[in-house]
Amino acid sequence: MLHNSNMRSSAHILHADLDAFYASVEQRDDPALRGRPVIVGGGVVLAASYEAKECGVATAMSSAQWRPICPQAIVVPPRFEAYSAASAAVFDIFRATTPQVEPISIDEAFLDVGGLLRVSGPPLPVAIKLRARVLAEVGLPITVGVARTKFLAKVASGVAKPDGLLYVPPESELEFLHPLPVRRLWGVGKVTAAKLAERGVFTVGEVAELPAQALIAMLGAASGRQLFALAHNHDPRPVVVGRRRRSIGAQRALGRSRSNPAEVEAHLLALLDRVALRLRRARRLCRTVTVRFRFADFTRATRGHTLPAPTDNTAIMAGTARQILSASRTLIAERGLTLIGITLSGLDDAETVQLELPYPSAIPASLDAATDRIRDRYGAASLTRAATLGQRASESVPLLPD
C-alpha cells in the first residue's frame, strides 16, 4: 500500500468496486462454492469468480471457449433479484458513509469523503472502515482505491483487486501511475494499445513523454487529448450526486443454437417489458430505442431509432423494436445471433415533458398500468409473454437506481 505519515486530505476520492460481484454473491449464499471456480451464466459467461478468472475465464466467453480452459468450473444460473438486493445494501453503506456518492454501475461507485475529516477522520481510515462494514453487513469483498482524482482512484482500485485497498498520496501520483501499462488508461482498448505499441509506447509514462499533438495525430483529437491529460493525471471532474441515468437496458444470451425469428422477437419483447416497467417506475420517458446484437463470430452491432416524441408506452416502443429487428433479419441469418439486448435512452422526467396533441389513446396506457400493477404485486416474472414460457432466463440487467 502506498502511503506516508503526512497524508494530505486532498486525496479524498474513493472508488469502491465489488469483486466479481455476481459470482461473489453466489459464493456468499452457497458455502459449497467458496474457493472454487464459479461461472454465472453457462452458455455465455455473465460473471466469473476469481478462481475461474485465474484459469483464463472472462465475461462474454461462450461455453466452447471456457470449458477447455476451466472444465472444473461450477455453473450457476443468474439470480438478479439477489444481486439487486446485495447492491442496494452496499449502496446504503456508501450513503451512510458520505452523502457524496456517484453510482457508476450496480457494483461500483465514487465517493467523496473530503468533508468528513472532522467527523470520520482522514480518507484512508474511512476506506478501511467502509470495506470492513461491507464485509460484515453484506458478506461481500470490496476493493477501494483512494486518490485525488476520480481517474486515479479507479486505477488504484483496479491495481488493488481482488479484495484490496490502495491509497495513492498526491505527492506520489505520477510515481504510481507512470510504470503501469497503457491499458490502465481510460479509452485504451486492444486497438489503441496496438497503435501505441507500434510506436514503442507500452507504459503510461511513455504516453506522458509524448507531445499532445503527437497523440492527436496518432489517435485523433478526442482520444489524443484525453490520453495526454490522463497520463499526467489531469482529471478535474468532481463526484456528482443526484445525476439521473440517461439510459436503461437489458440483454439476454441466446447460446450457440440457432433461434427462429419468432423466438428472437419474443425474447426481445420480454426484455422490453422489463425495461419499460423500470422506466415507468422511475417516472421517466424514452426518446430512443436501440437494439443490440452479438453474433456467433463475436462481432457486435447496434441499431437505434429516435421516436417522434418521448414515451413510456410499451406498445410504441415495441413497434419500434420490431421494425429494427425486421430490418436486421438478413444480418442475423448470415452471422447467427448469440445475444440480443435493448436499451432505452435519451431519458427525461415525465413531469417535465409536455404531451403532444392530439393525446394518444388511453387504451395502451391502461394496459401498461394493469400489467405494472400485477408485476409490482406478484413479481416481475408473474406476467410474461407466452412465447418465452419454459425458457430459462439468461439476461443481464443494469440495476442502478433510475
N, C-alpha and C positions, 0 to 999 in steps of 0.2 A: 504494500500500500504506500502510495506517495503522500507524504505529508511532512510538515515541520511544526515545531512547537509554537511558532509565531504565525499561526494560520490567520489569514486575512478574511474578514467577513464578506468580501466581495465574491468569494466562491460560494454562491448562495443558491444555485440552481441544482435540483436533484432530477435525475432521470431514473424512474423506478420501472422495472421491467420484470414481469413474472417469467420464470424459467420454464420453457417447453410447456406452456400453460395447459392446453387440453390434456396432454399426457400426464402432467403433474397432478391434475385433478383426478384422473383415473387411478394413479398410483396412491394418492391420498385416500381414496374411497375404497380401494381394494388392496389390503396389505400383501396379497399374493403377487401383486405386480411390482412391488417395490424392489429396486435394484435390478430389474430385468428389462430387456428391450421391449418397449411398448409402441405400437403403431395405432393411431386413431384413424379409422377410415377403412383401410384394407385395399380395395380395388385401386383407389388413389389415396396417397398419404395426405391426410389433413394436418396431422401433427405427429411428431416422433419424440420419444423420451431421449434423454442424453445418452442412455445406454445404446439405443438404436442409432443415434447420430454418430456415435463412435465407430459404428460399423459402416458408415457412409450413407445411411438413410437420410433423405431430405424431403421436405414438403413438396407435394405435387408429383412425386415419383409414382409410376404405375407398379402393380404387383409384379409384373415381369422384370422391372428394374430392381426392386428392393429384395425380392425373395432370394436371388442368388447370393447377395452380399450379407443378408441377415435372415437366414432360414429359421432361426430360433425365435424370431420376434413373435410376440403375442399381439394379435389383432383384436381391437375392441371397437364396437360401433360408437359413433359420437353421441354425446348426451348434452345437447345445447342448453337445456334448462339448468343443468348442474353448472355449466361454465358461466352462464349468465348470473346465477346466484353467487358463485365464488367471486366473480368480477365485482358485483355490487358490494359485497362485503369488504373487499380490498379497497375500493374507492371510498367507502365510508371511513376507513382508516386514513386514507390520504387526506380527506377533507377535515377529519378530526385533528390531523397534524398541522395543517395550514389551510386557510381559505383560498390560497393562490394555487389552484390545481387546474392544469390544462390537459384533458384527456387526449390521447393520441390514438388509441385503439382499445379493444376490450381488455388488454393485458399490460398496457403501459401508459405512463403519464409523466409530464413535467410538473415539478413542484417548486415554488419559490419560497424559501424559508428565510429570506433576508430580514424580514421583520420580526423574527422570533428570538432574536439574540437575548433580550432581557427576560423573555418568558420561558424559553426552552433551551437556550444556550446556543453555541455555535453550530453550523450546519453538520459537521461530522457526527457529533453525538446525536443530533436529531435523526440523521440517516441510520445510525446504529439502532436507535430505539424503534424506528419505523420498520426495519427488517425483522427485528425480534417480535414486534407486535403482529405483523402479518403471519409469521410462522406460528405464533402461539394461538392467535384467534381464528385464523383461516386454515392453517395447516399447510401452507404453500411456501416454497422457497422463492425469494425475490432478490434480484440483483439491483444495486443502486450505484449510479455514477454521480459524483458531486464535482461541479466546476463553475467557472464564472459565466460561461455561455451555454446555451441550450445545445449547440452542436457538440461542444467538448464533453458535456455531461453525458450525452448519448454515446459518444465514442468510448468514454470511460466505462459505462455500463457494459458495452459490448466486449471490451477487453476483459472485464472482471467476471464475465459469465463462465460457468454457472454458479449461482448462489454465492455471489461475491459482493464486495464493496470497494470502490476505488475513489479516492479523493485526490483531485489534481489542484494543488495550490497555484494561485495566479503567477507566482514567480517561476514556476516550473512548467508552464503550459507548453511552450514550444519544445522543451526538452523531452516531454512526454509524447507530444504529437508527431514530431518530425521523423522519428525512426519507424513509424507504423507504415504498413503497406498502403498503396494508393486506394485500395478498395475500401478503406475506412472512411474516405471522403464521401459525403452525400452526393449522389448522382453519378458515381463511378461504378459502372457495371462491367461486364465482360468486354463489351465493345470498346468503351472508353479506356479501360485498363490496357487493352491490346494496343490501342493507338499510342498511349503513353509509353508502353514497353518498347514499341518500335523505335522510339526516340531515346531509349535508355533511361526512362523515368519509372522507377519502381516504388519509391517511398514518398511520403508526404513532404519530407524535407527537400527532396529533389524537385517536387512540384513548386515549392516555395521559392526555389532558386531561379525559376523561370520568370521572365518578364510577363506582365499581364497580356501584352499584345501577342506574345508567342503562344500563349494558351488559347487566346481568342482565334488566332489564325489556325490553330490545330483542331479546336473543338467547337468553334462557333462563339458568337458574342455572349449568349446567356451562360452556357456551360463554362466557357473560359473565365469569365468574371467571377462566377460562383466558386470555381476551384481555386482561383487566386485568393479570394477572400478567406475561404475556409482553411487553406493551407497556412494562413497567417492567424487563424482563429479570430477572424473578424466576423462576428455574428451578433448584431445589436438587438435581435428580436427578444422582446420580453415574454414572460409566461402570460398567456392570455386566458382570462377566466370568463366563462359565460358565452364563448363562441359557439354558435349553433352549427351543426353539421350541414354541409351543402349537398350531401348525397347519402342514400342508404341503399343497401342491396343484399342479394343472396345468390348463392350458386349451388349447383348440385353436380357431383361427379357421376358420370353415367357408366363408367367402366369401359372395358375394351370391346364388349359385344355391341353389335350394331342395334340401334333403336330405330323403330319405324317412325315416320313423320308424325303420326298421331301421338305416339308416346312422348316424343320430344316436346310437342306443343303442350301436352298435358303437364309435363314436368315444369315447363316454363311458366304456365299459368298458375300452377300450385305455388311456385316461388313468388310470383306476383301477388297472389292472395296474401301471403305472409307479410311481404314488404308493404303492401297497401294498408294492411291493418296497423303496422307500426307507424306509417305515415299519418293516418288519421288519429291514432292515439296521441301523437305528438302535436296535433293540430297544425300540420304543415300541408302545403300544396306543392305539386311537382310540375316542372316545366319541360323536362327532357326525359325520355325513356331510352335506355341503352341496353342492348342485348350483347352478352359476351360469350364467345365460343372458344373452346380449346379442342384441337383436333388430334387424331391418332399420331400424326407426325410431330406433335408437341408445339406446333405453331398455334398462334392465337389471332383472333380478330374481334373487333367490336363494331357494332352498327348502332347508330343512335338517330333519334328523331325528336325535334323540338315541337311541342304541342302549340296550337294556336293560342291557348290560354292556360294558365295554371289550373291544376285539378287534383282532387283526391279520389276521383271516381274510378273504381276498378274497371268498369266496362270500357271507358275511354282509353285507359292505359293498356288494357288487354287488346283492344283493337289495334293500337299502335304496335304492340309487341308481336301480334300475329302478322302484321304487314312486314315487319323487319325479318321475322322468321321465314315468311314465304319468299322474300327476296333473296334469302341466303340458302335456299334448298339445294341449288347446284353445288355450292361450296361445301355444304355438309356431305352431300352424296360423294363428292370426289375425295374428300380428305378423311371422312369418318369422324364423328363427334364423340369426345370423351368427357366434356364438361360444358354445362350451359349455365349462364347466370343472367341476372337482370339488375340494373341499377336505375334508381330514380334520382335525378339530380336537378340543380337549379331550384332548391327548396326555398319556399317563402312561408312566413307565418300566415295562417289562414285569415287572421283578423286584419292583416294589413293589405290584403289583395281585394280590389273591387271586382265584384262579379260582372261578367259581360251580359249585355242584353242581346237577344231575349234569354231569360234564365233557362237552364236546361231542365228537362223533365225531372220531376221528383222521384220517379219510379226507381231508376238505378241507385239514387242516393238512399232510398228507403231499403233497398235490398242490401246495400253495404252496411247500413245501420243494423239491420236484423242479423246479418252474419257476424258482425262485430260483437253484438251482444252475446250471441251463442259462444263465440270463441273466448270472450272475456270471462264468461261464467264457467265454461267446461274445459277450457284449454285450447291452444292453437290447433291441436291435432283432432279436435272433436268434430270438425267440419272440413271435409276435403273433397277434391274432385274424384268422381268415380273412376276415371282412367288411371289414377295413381294408387288405388286400393291394392294392398298386398305388396307394394313396393317398399323396400327398406330405405328409409331416409338416409341420404348421404350428402347433406348440404352444409355449406359454411356460411354463417350469417354474422356480419359485423354487428355487435351488440352494444356499441357505445350508446349512452343516453342521447336521444334525438334532440 
